[in-house]
Structure formats: C-alpha cells, structure tokens
C-alpha cells in the first residue's frame, strides 16, 4: 500500500497537482497547486482502489450532500500507476475551527453564527437519511467567514431503527456511542453539535482532552460534561442552557434536530451584547471585551489577581475610563468568576 504521509513537497500527482504541504493531522490531506487551473486547492487521498471498494464513498457523499455549508468536490481521480484514489476540494485558507478557536474561543456572535452554519450542513446530511458521526471543530473549515462541514467519509445511512454504527472522537462524542453496544443517531449528532458549540465559545471541550483516553471515556459515559460558563463566564446563562440541553446524557432530552438546536442558540443570544475573550493585558489574569451597541460604548472587563484576592474591573474600551455605575470589585480569587459574570450581566 502507498504511504500517503511520505509524499515530499514538490511531488506532482497525475502531472497536474503539485503537493505543497500537508494539512491537518492525519497526513492524507495536502495543499496543492493545480497546474491546469493555476490555483491552489486541497487534495485528499482516499485509499488504494483495489483494496477498498468504498474508497470513493466520501467523494460521492460530498457531491450528494452539496450545500453552502458542506465541502464541495472539484475533482475525483486515481493516481496514475499507483491505484490510489483522491479527491480535490477548494482550499479554505481560513483553516479549521479547532485551530482558530483554541484557548480563547470565538466572539459570542461568531460562535453562534458558525454553530448555526454547521447545524445547517448537518441538517442537510440528516435530510438525506444519514448521520455524520464525527462532528467536531477540526472537521469544520472556514471559508470567507462561512463554516463548512468536512470529513463526510464517516457519514452512514440510518437503519430502520434510526441507528448507525458507533463512531466519533472523544472531544465531542455522545455517551451512548461509547456504551456497548454503542450506536449513532440524529441525537448523537446533536450532542456533537453541542460539544462543538461549547468549543466555539470557550476554546476548550466539555471533556478534558488532556487526560488519558480511558479517563475521558469514563467521564463521557458518566454524563456530566463540564459547564460552559466555568470556561467562558461571559456567555449568557440562556446560551449555557441551550448547550447543556444538547449535551444531555439522555438522547431523548436533547434538541429534537440540528435545526432546533441552531434556532434555540440564535434566540438565546439575540438580546445580548457580543463578548469575546482576548489575550490578557499586562499584569492581568483574564480579559474580555464587549462590542459597542446602539447607545452603548465598547467595554472591557479584566481580572487582576494578587495572592488570594482578585479585582474585577470594567473600563470603556480603548480609553481606560471607569464606567458610570460600575464599581471595581475585589473578591476572593475563587469567587472571581461569579463577580465577572455579574459585571457582564450589568453591562449587557
């Protein structure tokens, strides 16, 4: 079998696609230059033609599920004399959402918009009688501020019982997928959408992915994911409740569809100021910024820790002036999150 991770930069596929660099983590996707069209694209190797009769599956799925929020196929072919299949898709220079939102997350308005777009792509998959089975930020690509669902090779048609074979990544997988005998369903995709939105807001997952895999598995099966506002305290409680519902351990208690989840998320944020976490200013431990609204200036809220005490303070954005009616609060450091949440609520 051809090792798709050992193609050096400069390798040309079928006299047309020149490999520039590997993309992602699995080694099978490359940024390439298309000599015929004189433009860059993404090329993904699918497998050896004779070894896997389903190696064209992802290309067919991408074409069948074509929509604004799923990845488009430009070409599908076989490497000459190598019997290796590949597909070519547009190159999304914006990268994937896992990389873009790492640690800080997106602004609340961007998180909701991307979650809504991903849900629309997943809804298209569900309408075709299939489930994605591996929805996660790394499988969401950004293209001109539009989120597109990728990695559709894991999509599977639902059986008459509404179930498909288990699959997923620990960072976003639903509990019922991991319990023997596990299964995927529309509800498990909704759970993964909730976990993906959690990451969009916070830059971390509902499960601590730095722990060993067996510990992550036990934590997920226990059905008690981490709370969003513990990691993104500026997120309104209304948003927390929508995400928490999607992450319910009981599949029947989740939002009934991807569209229902997206609609609930949009409603939960509609009356609130947009907030985003930013890199802490000098000597600050945690900083967020709130965008200007009609009749309201942009604001910043920062935490400054000194020993066991933390001061939470609000200022006019870019002016470092105190905000009328909002006093600095010095509290025990373990109470800083609650103090910040109260201040955000007063400013929203």
N, C-alpha and C positions, 0 to 999 in steps of 0.2 A: 504494500500500500504506500502511496505517496505521502510523505510527511508535509502537511501544508504549513507547518511552522518553520520550515527550513528554506523557504524561498528568500534569497537575499534581495535587497533593494536593487533595482535595475533589471530584474528578471522580466521578460516580456511574455505574456500569455497570448498564444494564437496570433502573434505578430501585431497585436492591437493594444493590449493593456499592459503598460509598464508599471510594475509594482514600485511604489514609493516608500511606504512604511506600513507596519502592522497597526491595526486599530483594535481597541478593546482588549480583553484579557484572554480569549480562547485561542488566539493565534490563527484563526481561519478567515479573518476579515482584513482586507488591505485597502489602503488608499492607493488608487491607481490613476495613471494618466491615459485617457482614451485617445489614441493617435488618430482615429478616424474622425472623431467629433472635436478634437483639440480642446478637451475639457477634462477635469478631474472627476472621479467617481469612486464608489466603494464596491469592491469585489469580494464576494464571499464564496469560499469553496464548500461544496455540499457533501462530497464523498465520491468514492470510486463508482463508476457507472455500473459495472458488472457485479459489484459487491452488495449493492443496496438498491432494490427495485423502487424504493420510496425516496431516493435521494433528490428527485425533482419536486417532492411534496411542498417544500417551502415556496418555491417559485410559483407553483400552481395556486397555493393559498394566497400569496401576495397579490396575484392577478385577480383571483376570485373575490378577494376582500378589498379590492381597491376602493379607497375613500380618501378624503382630505387628511384623515388622521391615522392612516396606516402607510407603511413603506411601499413605494412604487418600484416595480421591476422595469429596468431599461432593456436588459438582455439576459438570456439564459443559454448556456452553451456548454461544450465539453472541451477540455484542454486537449489539443492535438497530440496524439501518440501517448497520452498519459491516462486516458479513460477516466479523467477526473472532472466532475461536473461543477459548475459555478453559476452564480447569478450576479448581475451588476445592478446596483441601485444608485440613486443620487447620493452625492457626498454631502452630508449635513455638517457643515463646518461648525455649527453651534455645539457639537458634542452631545453626550448623553446627560440625562438629568442627575444621575448619581454623582458624576464628576462636578457638574455645575452647582449642585446644592450642598455639597459636602460641608459638614460642620456648621455652616451658617444658615442653610436653607434659603428659600426664595422669599421675596416680599409676600405678604398675605394675598395681595391681589394677583400676583403672578402664580403663586401656588394654586389658587383656586382656578385660574384660567387653564393652567396646564392639566390639572386634575380633571377639569371639565372636558378638555380635548381628548385626553387619554380614555376617559369614560365613553366618549363618542366613538372612538376607534374600537373599544372593547364591545360596545353595543352592536356595532356592525358585525363583529365576529359572532356574537350571541344570536343575532338575527339569522345567521346562516346555519344555526343549529350546532354550533361548536363552542368550545371554551378555549381560552388562551393557555392557561395552566402555568404561566411563568411571568405574570405581570410584576414588574419591578422597575425602579428608576433607571437601572442600567439598560433596560430594554425600551427606554423612551428616548427618542432622538429629537433634538431641537433644530428646526429649520425655519429661519427668519421669524423667530418668536412663535412658532407653531410646534406643538408637541405631536410626534408621530410614534405609533406603536410599532415595534420591530420584533424580530425573533419569533416569527409565526410558525417556525418548524415544530413547535410543541403543541400547536392547536390540534384538537381532536374532536371528532363528531360525538355528540352525546348519544348514549344508548336510550332505549325506550324508558329506562328508569331515571333518566335525567342525569346520569353519571358518566364519567370518563375515568380512564386510568389515572392513578396519582402521579403528580409531578409538581415541581416547584423549587424555589430557593428559600432557605431558612429565613432570609431577611423579610419576606413578605408572605410566606406560605400559611394557609389556614390550618387549624388544629386537626380537622377531620381528614386532611390529606396525609398526615403522618401517623394516624392511628390505624393499626392493622385490623381489618383490611381497609386501607385508605382509598379515597376517591376524590375526584374533582367534580365541580358542578358550577352552575351560574353563581351560586352563593359563595363558593371558594374564590372565584374571580372577584366578587365584590369585596371580600376580605382583603385580597391582594391590592385592590384599588385603595382601600382604606389605609393599608400599610404604606403604600406608595405616597398617598397624600400626606401622611404623617411625616415622611421623609422630606417632602417638598416644603413643609412648614418649618421643620426643625433641623434638617441636615443629619438626623440620626434615625434609626429604625425602632419599631416597637419592641424589638428584642435586641439585646446587647450582642452585636455580631463579633465583638472582640473575645467573647467567651468560647470555650470548646464546643464543637458541634453537638455532642451529646447533651451538654447543658442547655444549649439553645433549643434542642428538640424537646426536652423536658419542660422548659419554660413555656414554649408554644402550646404544647398539649395541655398544660395546666390552665390555659385560657385566661390568663391575667396579664395582658400586654401592658407595657409602660404607659404612663399618662402623657399625652401630648404637651399639656401646659407645664409639666415639670421641666421640659426641654425648650419650649417656646412659650414662655409665660405671657407674651404679648398677644397671643392668639385668643380671641374671644371664647368664652365658655360655650357659646352657641356652636362654634366650629368644633370644639372639643367633643361635644355631644354627638355631632354628626359622624365624626371619625370613630368615636367609641362605639357607636351603633354598628358601623361597618366591621369593626373588629370584635364583635360579639362571638363568644365561643359557640353559641347556638346558631347554626346556619339559618334557621327559621326566624331568628330575631334581627337579622341584618336587613339592610335596604333591599327591597324586592328585585331591583335591577340596577344595572350600571347607570342608566339614565336617572333613576330615582335618587341614587347616591349623589350624582353631579348636581341635580336640581336642589337637593337639600343643602349641599355645600354652598351653592351660589346664594340661596336665601339666607344662610347663616351669616354671611359676611356683608350683605348689601348695605347695611346702615352704619358700618364701622369704618373708621379711618384705616388706611393702609399702613401697616407697620413692616419693618424689616430689621433683622439683626445685622449689625455691622462690626467690623474689627474694632476691638476696644481702643479707646483713646489712651494716651499716655497716662499711666497710673490708675486706669480704670479696669475693673474686672469683667464688666458686661455692659454693652451699649446697644441701644436700638434707636431707630429714627421713625417718626411718623410723618407721612406726607402732608403737605398743605391741603386744606379743604376749603370750599367756599366760606369765606368769613373767618377762617382759622389758618394761622401760620403753621409752617412745618415745625416740628418739635423733636427734641432728643431727650431720651431718658437714660441715665447712666448710673451704674453702681460703683462705688469706691469702697473697697474693703480695707479695714485697718484692724488687724487682730481678729477679735471675735465680734466686731461690730462692722456694719456696712451702712453707708449713707446712700440713699436713693434720691436722685435729684433730676428735675426737669428744667430744660432750658429752650429758648427759642433757637431753632436750627440755624447754625452758622453765625449766631450773634452772641451766644453765651450769656443772654439776659434771662433773669428769672421770669417765670410765667405767673401772671397775676392770679392769686387764689390757690396756687400750688406750692406748698412749702416742702423743703427738703425733709426727708425722714431718715433718722438714724435708728437702726434696729439691730437686734442680734442677727448675725450672718445667716443663721438657719431660718430666719423669718424674712429674708430679703426678697425672695420670690413673691411672697404674698404682698409685700409692700409695693413691689414693682407692678404687680397686677392691679392693685387698687389705683395706682397713679395712672396707668394706661387707661383704665376704665374711665377715670375722671377726664382724661384728655381726648377720649374717643367720641 
